[in-house]
């Protein structure tokens, strides 16, 4: 799980850079964890 979160954090930061938004490691990690928890607990 650690490697997956790290890779996804890098993707989120790259998307932020592309959009002109500078994201810190903490903010990117929170975004990744919120998305992962949303997918885990969604009823789909």
PEBELNOR-V576961 format. One record per residue. N is the residue number from 0. SS is DSSP state (H for helix, E for strand, L for the rest). OMEGA is omega in radians with two decimals (NA if undefined). Layout:
n:N ss:SS omega:OMEGA
n:N ss:SS omega:OMEGA
This chain:
n:0 ss:L omega:-3.11
n:1 ss:H omega:-3.13
n:2 ss:H omega:3.12
n:3 ss:H omega:3.12
n:4 ss:H omega:3.13
n:5 ss:H omega:-3.14
n:6 ss:H omega:-3.14
n:7 ss:H omega:3.08
n:8 ss:H omega:3.10
n:9 ss:H omega:3.10
n:10 ss:H omega:3.13
n:11 ss:H omega:3.11
n:12 ss:H omega:3.11
n:13 ss:H omega:3.09
n:14 ss:H omega:3.09
n:15 ss:H omega:3.11
n:16 ss:H omega:3.12
n:17 ss:H omega:3.14
n:18 ss:H omega:3.12
n:19 ss:L omega:-3.14
n:20 ss:L omega:3.13
n:21 ss:L omega:-3.13
n:22 ss:L omega:3.06
n:23 ss:L omega:3.12
n:24 ss:H omega:-3.09
n:25 ss:H omega:-3.13
n:26 ss:H omega:3.13
n:27 ss:H omega:3.12
n:28 ss:H omega:3.11
n:29 ss:H omega:3.11
n:30 ss:H omega:-3.13
n:31 ss:H omega:-3.11
n:32 ss:H omega:3.11
n:33 ss:H omega:3.11
n:34 ss:H omega:3.14
n:35 ss:H omega:3.12
n:36 ss:H omega:3.10
n:37 ss:H omega:3.10
n:38 ss:H omega:-3.12
n:39 ss:H omega:-3.02
n:40 ss:H omega:3.08
n:41 ss:L omega:-3.09
n:42 ss:L omega:-3.07
n:43 ss:L omega:NA
